[in-house]
């Protein structure tokens, strides 16, 4: 090979080597840029940390650039190895951050809400299938959506008779005003609780699933000021999603003061005998308000305390079990020792008990172990929520597990919180790393029997509200909101 050819070969090798070094620098810049842009778009990192992150990435890339510019090939190789390691970390961080922000967006996005309905007739009737009801009269509750009738009509054409209450619907079937009735799985379970013979007297002709959109309720809170969120826990054994309507067995006001980092949980008993918002006439149990949708429950609770609430979080059983498991369990103090009714074989001792998701749910549902029944159950629910908040806010490791936590509660969670609100809450928590002080109170009442709007002809257990406890709760809400 001639000298000239050797020089050409060296120049060609040097050119290839230069291109390789440029590609490594681009790998570092692009991978760090992807992560940086994703975190900026995600908007959950406080500005001071965002500036530090950008500065660190810039410095690291400058160092890598200098290593690649060095004429020493050993230095170049060391730089390449470091860039590969750095790029791998950046790509992993980008993937994790992107997935976290996707989960966050899905969490606050309007969800499809599924409700299962049963078509029921009396056992003595000859019907065995919904198609045999063509042209027949079928009873439904007046709050049911057009989507239900459209779904039923896709199976067979029916004539509908609407009833204002569950009790009247059942009487209509028993008196043969209608040939069959259609009720949600939640209402069906409620009927069985109130009427032991009902299940024996009817048969299921079929089942349909209706998919509805999440109620459109605008949230108007400012997360940098004090605000109130209505927390509704649905008594739903169908844990595949959050149903559009269902018994709201957990009714808690979450009063948040981000300045003082204080949370006030106000529990309202499920059997509170109240005027249901938008349903004039006879009073009903608060839990039954959930059958008419989240807005009805939320406005009913707001009227009890004479306050304005436009923001809600609605969950079912599965959301609680999953989030507790995602944070590796919680520690809750029990003031009573008992054998769990909802988790067979679990003995709850007096004192601190470590609970996984199933145990936390069983503890939150427990009422048979206490003489005060549902009153103590409300306290247990508040204790479980407080334990979750305490663990997440006081352990920095869970700030890095938002992806796991967010993913664990989909699709068992719906809210009308805006994405920007959630981002700001997360950002503020990362910024301060300050633990939340959680305080719990409950309103109370007296045990009674009365007719309800859902069962107008049948006496049932209700709790008559104690106005003094309501006034005390209102004063406490105002105190927390003001930061006093």
Secondary structure by P-SEA (a helix, b strand, c coil): ccaaaaaaaaaaaaaaaaaaaaaaaaaaaaaaaaaaaaaaaaccccaaaaaaaaaaaaaaaaaaaaaaacccaaaaaaaaaaaaaaaaaaaaaaaaaaaaaaaaaaaacbbbbbbbbbbbcccccccccccccccbbbbbcccccaaaaaaaaaabbbbbbbbccaaaaaaaaaacccccccccaaaaaaaaaacccccccccccbbbbbbbccccccccccccccbbbbbbbbcccccccccccccccbbbbbbbcccccbbbbbbbbccccccccccccbbbbccccccccaaaaaaaaaaacccccccbbbbcaaaaaaaaaaacbbbbbbcccccccccccccccccbbbbcaaaaaaaaaccccccaaaaaaaaaaaaaaaaaaaaaaaccccccaaaaaaaaacccccccccaaaaaaaaaaaaaccbbbbbbbbbbcbbbbbbbccccccbbbbbbcccaaaaaaaaaaaaaaaacc
